[in-house]
């Protein structure tokens, strides 16, 4: 943890994972329950987050099991107010107040994340996530495999792109999963978050591991 608080205070941008970090739940699992495919999809999610399979393979398998449609996706979004993790609203508000650029970087779906970004005051153009592709009749077609977040190592790609495009000197990534841990580098401090799901590899390898957002808020207020 030594030096981590200073890097958080001095960073140019903060990238935050969404499922089990910003949100208390995994949105794709909730969507799967809505489609009566809950347990099957939850197991695939666990494998992806622990790093047991390639992320793109787990994403493809989950969507094939779910076979979503444009209509039931719209119905799910309209009927579900996804629960925010305690402290995230205060943390994001503080980061924005201090002039940090804040991004939501997720292996989940942009369609579900937009309402979350709007609730937190994060510009929707600062979402880096996947999107579901549908046929003209609204049936499931595929997902956009060109988006970095659709594959293993994708969050590292996103952070590298943000650094090169915006000239950031120091970025912070906050997340609960192995896919978030992959973003860690000299220019990217990784803060592991265990408030909703505690993953042993993330706890072991993180530059700084927290179980709530309180230590991050305290570090920012200590400036």
C-alpha positions as CSV (number, residue, x, y, z in Angstrom):
1,X,0.0,0.0,0.0
2,X,3.0,2.3,0.4
3,X,2.7,5.2,-2.0
4,X,-0.7,4.1,-3.3
5,X,-2.6,6.8,-1.5
6,X,-0.3,9.4,-3.1
7,X,-0.8,7.9,-6.6
8,X,-4.6,7.9,-6.1
9,X,-4.4,11.6,-5.1
10,X,-2.1,12.5,-8.0
11,X,-3.6,10.4,-10.8
12,X,-5.1,11.9,-13.9
13,X,-7.9,9.3,-14.4
14,X,-9.6,6.5,-12.6
15,X,-11.1,3.5,-14.3
16,X,-13.6,1.5,-12.3
17,X,-15.0,-1.9,-13.0
18,X,-18.8,-2.1,-12.8
19,X,-20.0,-5.6,-11.8
20,X,-19.3,-6.5,-8.2
21,X,-17.4,-3.1,-7.8
22,X,-19.7,-0.2,-8.8
23,X,-22.6,-2.6,-8.5
24,X,-23.2,-5.0,-5.7
25,X,-24.1,-7.7,-8.2
26,X,-23.1,-9.1,-11.6
27,X,-25.6,-7.5,-14.0
28,X,-25.3,-10.3,-16.5
29,X,-26.2,-12.9,-13.8
30,X,-29.2,-10.8,-12.9
31,X,-30.2,-10.6,-16.5
32,X,-29.8,-14.4,-16.8
33,X,-32.1,-14.9,-13.8
34,X,-34.6,-12.7,-15.5
35,X,-34.4,-15.1,-18.5
36,X,-34.5,-18.2,-16.2
37,X,-30.9,-19.1,-17.0
38,X,-29.4,-18.0,-13.7
39,X,-27.3,-20.8,-12.3
40,X,-25.8,-21.9,-15.6
41,X,-24.7,-18.4,-16.4
42,X,-23.5,-17.7,-12.9
43,X,-21.0,-20.6,-13.1
44,X,-19.6,-19.3,-16.3
45,X,-19.2,-15.8,-14.7
46,X,-17.3,-17.3,-11.8
47,X,-14.9,-19.1,-14.1
48,X,-14.3,-15.8,-16.1
49,X,-13.7,-13.7,-13.0
50,X,-11.3,-16.2,-11.4
51,X,-9.3,-16.4,-14.7
52,X,-10.2,-20.0,-15.3
53,X,-11.2,-19.6,-18.9
54,X,-10.5,-17.0,-21.6
55,X,-12.9,-14.1,-21.1
56,X,-14.1,-14.1,-24.7
57,X,-15.0,-17.8,-24.5
58,X,-17.0,-17.3,-21.3
59,X,-18.8,-14.3,-22.8
60,X,-19.7,-16.2,-25.9
61,X,-20.9,-19.2,-23.9
62,X,-23.0,-17.1,-21.5
63,X,-24.8,-15.2,-24.3
64,X,-25.4,-18.5,-26.2
65,X,-27.1,-19.9,-23.1
66,X,-29.1,-16.8,-22.6
67,X,-30.1,-16.2,-26.2
68,X,-31.2,-12.6,-25.4
69,X,-33.5,-10.6,-27.5
70,X,-33.7,-6.8,-28.0
71,X,-37.2,-6.8,-26.3
72,X,-36.2,-8.8,-23.2
73,X,-33.0,-6.7,-22.8
74,X,-35.1,-3.5,-23.0
75,X,-37.6,-5.0,-20.5
76,X,-34.8,-6.0,-18.1
77,X,-33.2,-2.5,-18.1
78,X,-36.6,-0.8,-17.7
79,X,-37.6,-3.0,-14.7
80,X,-34.3,-3.4,-12.8
81,X,-32.7,-0.6,-10.8
82,X,-29.3,-2.2,-10.3
83,X,-28.0,-1.8,-6.7
84,X,-24.9,0.5,-6.2
85,X,-22.2,-0.5,-3.8
86,X,-22.2,1.7,-0.7
87,X,-19.8,4.6,-1.0
88,X,-19.4,4.5,-4.8
89,X,-21.5,7.6,-5.3
90,X,-19.4,9.6,-2.8
91,X,-16.2,8.3,-4.3
92,X,-17.1,9.2,-7.9
93,X,-18.4,12.6,-6.8
94,X,-15.1,13.3,-5.0
95,X,-13.0,12.2,-7.9
96,X,-14.9,14.4,-10.3
97,X,-14.8,17.3,-7.9
98,X,-11.0,16.9,-7.8
99,X,-10.8,17.1,-11.6
100,X,-10.1,13.4,-12.3
101,X,-11.5,11.8,-15.4
102,X,-13.6,8.8,-14.4
103,X,-14.3,5.8,-16.7
104,X,-16.5,2.8,-16.3
105,X,-14.5,-0.1,-17.8
106,X,-16.4,-3.3,-17.9
107,X,-16.7,-6.8,-19.4
108,X,-20.5,-6.2,-19.1
109,X,-22.8,-4.5,-21.5
110,X,-23.0,-0.9,-22.3
111,X,-26.8,-1.0,-22.6
112,X,-27.0,-1.9,-18.9
113,X,-24.3,0.5,-17.8
114,X,-25.6,3.7,-19.3
115,X,-28.2,4.2,-16.5
116,X,-25.5,3.5,-13.9
117,X,-23.2,6.1,-15.5
118,X,-26.0,8.7,-15.6
119,X,-26.9,8.1,-11.9
120,X,-23.2,8.6,-11.0
121,X,-22.7,11.7,-13.2
122,X,-20.2,10.0,-15.4
123,X,-20.4,10.9,-19.1
124,X,-21.7,8.0,-21.1
125,X,-18.9,8.5,-23.6
126,X,-16.6,7.4,-20.7
127,X,-18.0,3.9,-20.8
128,X,-15.8,1.2,-22.1
129,X,-17.8,-2.0,-22.3
130,X,-19.3,-4.6,-24.6
131,X,-22.4,-4.5,-26.6
132,X,-24.9,-7.2,-27.8
133,X,-25.7,-7.4,-31.5
134,X,-29.2,-8.3,-32.6
135,X,-30.7,-9.4,-35.9
136,X,-33.2,-7.2,-37.6
137,X,-36.1,-9.2,-36.0
138,X,-34.6,-8.5,-32.6
139,X,-33.2,-12.0,-32.0
140,X,-29.7,-12.6,-30.7
141,X,-26.9,-12.4,-33.3
142,X,-23.6,-12.0,-31.5
143,X,-21.5,-9.5,-29.5
144,X,-19.1,-6.9,-30.8
145,X,-15.8,-8.8,-30.7
146,X,-13.9,-5.6,-31.9
147,X,-14.3,-4.1,-28.4
148,X,-11.2,-4.7,-26.3
149,X,-13.4,-5.5,-23.2
150,X,-14.7,-8.6,-25.0
151,X,-11.5,-10.5,-24.5
152,X,-8.8,-11.5,-22.0
153,X,-6.3,-8.6,-21.6
154,X,-8.9,-6.1,-22.8
155,X,-8.9,-3.8,-19.8
156,X,-5.2,-3.4,-20.1
157,X,-5.8,-2.5,-23.8
158,X,-8.4,0.1,-22.7
159,X,-6.1,1.7,-20.2
160,X,-3.2,1.8,-22.7
161,X,-5.4,3.5,-25.2
162,X,-6.6,6.1,-22.7
163,X,-3.0,6.8,-21.7
164,X,-1.8,7.2,-25.3
165,X,-4.9,9.2,-26.4
166,X,-5.1,11.6,-23.5
167,X,-1.5,11.8,-22.3
168,X,-2.3,10.6,-18.8
169,X,0.8,10.1,-16.7
170,X,-0.9,8.1,-13.9
171,X,-4.1,6.0,-14.1
172,X,-5.8,4.0,-11.3
173,X,-7.9,0.9,-12.0
174,X,-10.3,-0.3,-9.3
175,X,-12.0,-3.7,-9.6
176,X,-12.7,-7.1,-8.1
177,X,-11.7,-9.5,-10.9
178,X,-8.6,-11.0,-12.6
179,X,-9.6,-9.1,-15.7
180,X,-9.1,-5.8,-13.7
181,X,-5.8,-7.0,-12.3
182,X,-4.5,-7.5,-15.9
183,X,-4.5,-3.7,-16.3
184,X,-1.8,-3.1,-13.6
185,X,1.4,-1.5,-14.9
186,X,3.9,1.2,-14.0
187,X,1.5,3.8,-15.3
188,X,-1.6,2.0,-13.8
189,X,-2.0,1.5,-10.1
190,X,-4.4,-1.4,-9.4
191,X,-6.7,-1.3,-6.4
192,X,-8.4,-4.6,-5.7
193,X,-11.9,-4.3,-4.4
194,X,-13.3,-7.1,-2.1
195,X,-16.5,-5.5,-0.8
196,X,-18.8,-7.7,-2.8
197,X,-16.6,-10.6,-4.0
198,X,-13.2,-11.4,-2.6
199,X,-11.0,-13.2,-5.1
200,X,-7.8,-14.6,-3.6
201,X,-5.6,-13.9,-6.6
202,X,-6.8,-10.3,-6.8
203,X,-6.2,-9.9,-3.0
204,X,-2.7,-11.3,-3.3
205,X,-1.6,-9.4,-6.4
206,X,-3.2,-6.0,-6.0
207,X,-1.1,-2.9,-5.3
208,X,-3.7,-2.0,-2.7
209,X,-6.6,-4.1,-1.6
210,X,-9.7,-2.7,0.1
211,X,-13.0,-4.1,1.2
212,X,-14.9,-0.8,1.1
213,X,-14.5,2.5,-0.7
214,X,-13.9,4.3,2.7
215,X,-10.1,4.1,2.6
216,X,-10.1,5.6,-0.9
217,X,-12.4,8.4,0.1
218,X,-10.2,9.1,3.2
219,X,-7.1,9.2,1.1
220,X,-8.6,11.7,-1.3
221,X,-9.9,13.9,1.6
222,X,-6.5,13.8,3.2
223,X,-5.0,15.8,0.3
